[in-house]
Amino acid sequence: MIDLYYWPTPNGHKITLFLEEAGLEYTIKPVDIGKGDQFAAEFLAISPNNKMPAIVDHAPADGGAPVSVFESGAILLYLAEKTGRFLPSAARTRVEALEWLFWQVGGLGPMLGQNHHFNQYAPEKIPYAMDRYTNETRRLYGVLDKRLDGRAFLAGDDYSIADMAAYPWIVPHAKQKMDLVDFPNVQRWFDAISTREATVKAYALGPQVNPALGQPLTEEQRKHMFGQPVK
Ligand SMILES: N[C@@H](CCC(=O)N[C@@H](CS)C(=O)NCC(=O)O)C(=O)O
């Protein structure tokens, strides 16, 4: 059994996408980042960077003590290795999946996260920052579109953890000021993933875990999410 420390955000969705695809049993442990759950000592013991997602695998492959993993890319890789699924085994395609997984966690996620911050959440409208991250988002969508030209998925013919990492960041494309009409390969890939049964199930969990999903943030939520104390 796997405990998934989760809140329905793009990084959280990555892991429910995998768990639903693989049909692994898991229990959701909500981490309400708007209430500050990410700073609780028990959570920090699992995820020292005070961010979800994280998992605890109570039945690791070696049969030993439970294994905890933080960072969405590390979790996807751990789960792929545990199940032998969604990561090609041939060295050449495997490294391609890893390249695009790392591209997501090191580039697409952080840059689009700043897009969300400055376009949606920042208390002041800062045109330089809004333009900077909207332009960077457009550039990254272009990179994704080029990669998907002539390929069904990021690592080739098969859906992999690289796609599971990238897809949730493309879901809010309208809020990022992107139009998928400008990125036809991304549109095709996006539609193919959106209609997978596991994707539908994973996204249905969002409003169950956070009934206020999609509503504007309250001052209290902003304080916990963007005003973290530095120790
Ligand atoms: N690099 C991390 C990023 C995770 C992340 O940014 N999580 C956000 C929500 S999407 C979070 O937990 N924020 C709470 C906080 O920063 O206090 C990963 O890929 O897992």
PDBQT file of the ligand as one rigid body, heavy atoms in Angstrom, charges set to zero:
ROOT
HETATM    1  N1  LIG A 301       9.878  20.315  -7.396  1.00  0.00    +0.000 N 
HETATM    2  C1  LIG A 301       8.714  19.898  -6.659  1.00  0.00    +0.000 C 
HETATM    3  C2  LIG A 301       7.689  21.010  -6.664  1.00  0.00    +0.000 C 
HETATM    4  C3  LIG A 301       6.464  20.662  -5.844  1.00  0.00    +0.000 C 
HETATM    5  C4  LIG A 301       5.645  21.910  -5.587  1.00  0.00    +0.000 C 
HETATM    6  O1  LIG A 301       5.993  23.025  -6.015  1.00  0.00    +0.000 OA
HETATM    7  N2  LIG A 301       4.555  21.723  -4.844  1.00  0.00    +0.000 N 
HETATM    8  C5  LIG A 301       3.739  22.864  -4.469  1.00  0.00    +0.000 C 
HETATM    9  C6  LIG A 301       2.321  22.738  -4.987  1.00  0.00    +0.000 C 
HETATM   10  S1  LIG A 301       2.302  22.511  -6.768  1.00  0.00    +0.000 SA
HETATM   11  C7  LIG A 301       3.682  22.947  -2.960  1.00  0.00    +0.000 C 
HETATM   12  O2  LIG A 301       3.606  21.942  -2.281  1.00  0.00    +0.000 OA
HETATM   13  N3  LIG A 301       3.728  24.165  -2.428  1.00  0.00    +0.000 N 
HETATM   14  C8  LIG A 301       3.657  24.426  -1.032  1.00  0.00    +0.000 C 
HETATM   15  C9  LIG A 301       4.665  25.462  -0.587  1.00  0.00    +0.000 C 
HETATM   16  O3  LIG A 301       5.504  25.884  -1.400  1.00  0.00    +0.000 OA
HETATM   17  O4  LIG A 301       4.635  25.840   0.573  1.00  0.00    +0.000 OA
HETATM   18  C10 LIG A 301       8.140  18.630  -7.277  1.00  0.00    +0.000 C 
HETATM   19  O5  LIG A 301       8.253  18.492  -8.499  1.00  0.00    +0.000 OA
HETATM   20  O6  LIG A 301       7.600  17.783  -6.549  1.00  0.00    +0.000 OA
ENDROOT
TORSDOF 0
